[in-house]
């Protein structure tokens, strides 16, 4: 199962649940998105031809993160770009989430191991704005 968390036309997040299955390859992001997220199933013997990636200058205007919940239970709270709380979703072992836009916060509901992937380099204090947890609506 794939869930899209949206506020009007703004794509805040994409969640790929651990139970998601597909027999081929599928990308959930647009080719123009700065972080690409896809899923593939390949049968035994399938060969991905060796390759390398070219140096291509890209402009990244917004840091996006991909989290893989290796174990545990994590609640993700979503906010719009005005820091207004919208909705929450609970992530379980094996779930993957792309945080694409807006704000987000987390509460660890069960001890969790999380793998995070995001664009670099990290820009320190310029990289994010922290705000108070909003009252849930």
C-alpha positions in Angstrom: 0.0 0.0 0.0 1.2 3.5 -0.9 -0.1 6.6 0.9 0.2 10.2 -0.3 -0.1 12.8 2.4 -1.2 16.0 0.7 -2.4 19.5 1.5 -4.3 20.7 -1.5 -1.7 20.3 -4.4 1.3 20.2 -2.0 2.8 16.7 -1.6 4.0 16.5 2.0 5.0 12.9 2.1 4.8 9.5 0.5 4.6 6.4 2.7 5.3 2.9 1.3 4.0 0.4 3.7 6.0 -2.7 4.5 3.2 -4.8 2.9 3.5 -3.1 -0.5 4.2 -5.5 -3.4 4.7 -4.9 -7.1 6.0 -7.2 -9.8 8.1 -4.7 -11.6 9.5 -1.2 -11.1 7.5 1.8 -10.0 8.5 5.3 -9.0 6.2 7.3 -6.8 7.8 10.7 -7.5 7.8 12.9 -10.5 11.0 13.0 -12.7 11.3 16.7 -11.7 11.4 16.0 -8.0 14.8 16.5 -6.3 14.5 13.2 -4.3 13.4 10.1 -6.3 11.6 7.2 -4.6 10.9 4.0 -6.3 10.3 0.3 -5.6 11.4 -2.7 -7.6 11.0 -6.4 -7.7 13.5 -8.4 -9.8 13.5 -12.1 -10.2 16.5 -14.3 -9.5 19.0 -14.1 -12.4 17.9 -10.6 -13.4 21.0 -8.5 -14.2 21.3 -4.8 -13.6 24.0 -3.8 -16.0 27.0 -2.2 -14.2 26.9 1.6 -14.5 28.1 4.8 -12.9 26.4 8.1 -12.6 27.6 11.2 -14.4 28.5 14.5 -12.6 25.4 16.6 -13.3 24.9 19.9 -11.5 21.6 20.1 -9.8 19.9 22.8 -7.7 18.3 21.6 -4.6 15.9 24.2 -3.0 14.4 22.1 -0.3 15.9 19.3 1.8 13.8 16.1 1.5 14.3 13.0 3.7 13.7 9.3 3.2 13.3 7.3 6.4 13.3 3.6 6.6 11.7 2.3 9.9 14.0 -0.7 10.5 12.2 -1.6 13.8 9.8 0.0 16.2 6.7 2.3 16.0 6.9 6.0 15.1 4.2 8.6 14.8 4.8 11.2 12.2 2.9 14.5 12.6 2.5 16.6 9.4 2.4 20.4 9.2 1.8 22.8 6.4 4.4 25.5 5.5 2.7 27.8 8.0 3.5 25.4 10.8 -0.2 24.4 11.2 -0.8 20.8 12.2 -2.7 18.7 9.6 -2.6 15.0 10.3 -0.6 12.1 11.8 0.4 8.7 10.6 1.9 5.8 12.5 4.9 4.1 10.8 5.8 0.5 11.6 8.8 -1.8 11.0 9.5 -2.0 7.3 7.7 1.2 6.3 9.5 3.8 4.2 8.5 7.5 4.1 9.6 10.3 1.8 9.2 13.7 3.6 8.8 16.0 0.6 7.5 19.3 1.8 5.9 21.1 4.7 6.8 20.4 8.3 7.0 17.2 10.3 7.7 16.0 13.8 7.9 12.6 15.4 7.1 10.7 18.6 8.7 7.4 19.1 5.9 5.1 20.3 8.2 2.0 20.6 11.9 2.0 20.6 12.9 2.4 17.0 15.8 2.0 14.6 15.5 4.4 11.7 17.7 4.8 8.6 17.7 8.4 7.2 18.7 9.4 3.7 18.7 13.1 2.7 20.5 15.5 0.3 23.7 17.1 1.4 25.7 18.9 2.3 24.1 19.7 5.7 23.9 23.5 6.1 23.7 23.7 9.9 21.4 26.3 11.3 20.4 27.4 7.8 19.0 24.0 7.1 15.8 24.0 9.2 13.3 26.0 11.3 12.2 24.4 14.5 8.8 25.3 15.9 6.6 24.3 18.8 4.3 21.3 18.5 0.9 22.5 17.5 -2.2 21.4 19.2 -3.7 18.5 17.3 -6.9 19.3 15.5 
